[in-house]
């Protein structure tokens, strides 16, 4: 679960600076044969970034984030979103951190 707030400031009509602060709660459960293990952690994430509409339909975002949940981690995020309409878009996100790299695909509805 992740619950957060953000603020954005328009640099110009196509580019925004943004910052977010989020509370995160992670629960993991692992079972293998007769072994069971579970772990619950709470923490927070802080992000600063820039997003820009490069064309009328394509948005690019980059951000740096600091996360403290199980340990401390800094990550860099890059994302591209294609806007089918003003409210509906699909995206690809890449996140690079100290130990892990993520590649995710998403759908977004903005209101």
N, C-alpha and C positions, 0 to 999 in steps of 0.2 A: 504494500500500500504506500502511496506517495501522495501527500497533500501539501500544496504550496500556494504561494502568492508571487505575483510578479509585477514589474513596472516597466513600461517602455516609454522612450522619448524619441520623437521623430527628429532625425538629423536633417532629412529633406523629405520630399514627397514619396520617395521610393525606399528609403533606408531608415531603420530604427536601431537604436541602442536599447538593450534590455538587461534586466537583472531579475533573478528569481531566488527565492528562499523556500526550501521544502523540508517537511518532516517526513522521514521514511521509516517504515516498519517492515522488517524482513523476517519471514518465518520459513524455515526449511525443515523438511522431514525426509530422511533417507532410510530405506529398508533394503537389506540384502540378505537373502536366506533367512536366518533366524535373528539377525542383528537389526536393531532399530535405533536410530538416533534423530534427535530433533534439536533445533537451535532457534532462538528468537533474539533479534537485535533491533534496536532503535537508534536513530541518528538523524543527521540533517545533511542537506546539500545546498551549496551556494553557487550561483552561476552568473557570469557576465558574458554578454555576447552582442553580435551585430547580425541583423538579418536584412536582406535587400531583395527587392523585386528586380531581377536582372532583365526580364522581359515582362510583357503583360501577363504571361501565364507561368513563368518560372521564378521561384523564390530560392535563394541560397542563404544558409545560416551557418555561422561559426561561433563557438563559445568555448570558454574555459570554465571548468567546474572544480570545486573542492568538496569532497565528500568525507564525512566522518560517521561511519556506521560501525563496522567491526574494527577498523583501523583508519588511517588517514590516506586519502588518495586524491590525486589531481588528475583530471582527464581533459582531453580536447575533443570537441564534438564538431562534426561537419554534417550538414544535411541539405538536401535538395527536395523541393516540393513542386509538383506540377499541379496547377489550379485549373480544374475542369470548369468550375463556376466560381463566383465570389465566395461561396461558403464551403465548397467541397474540393479537397485536394488529396493527392497521394504522394508519399515521400519515401526516400531512402535516407537512412541515418547511419553514420559511422562514428564510433566512439573509441578513442585510443587512450588507455590508462596504463598505469605502471605494469600490471600483470595480465590484463585482459583487453581484447579487442572485440567490439560488438559491431555487427552489421544487422540492422533491423529495417523492416518495411512497415509502413504505416498508412492508415487512412485517417483523414482529419475532417471534422465538421466545425467550422468557425461561426460563432454567432455574435 
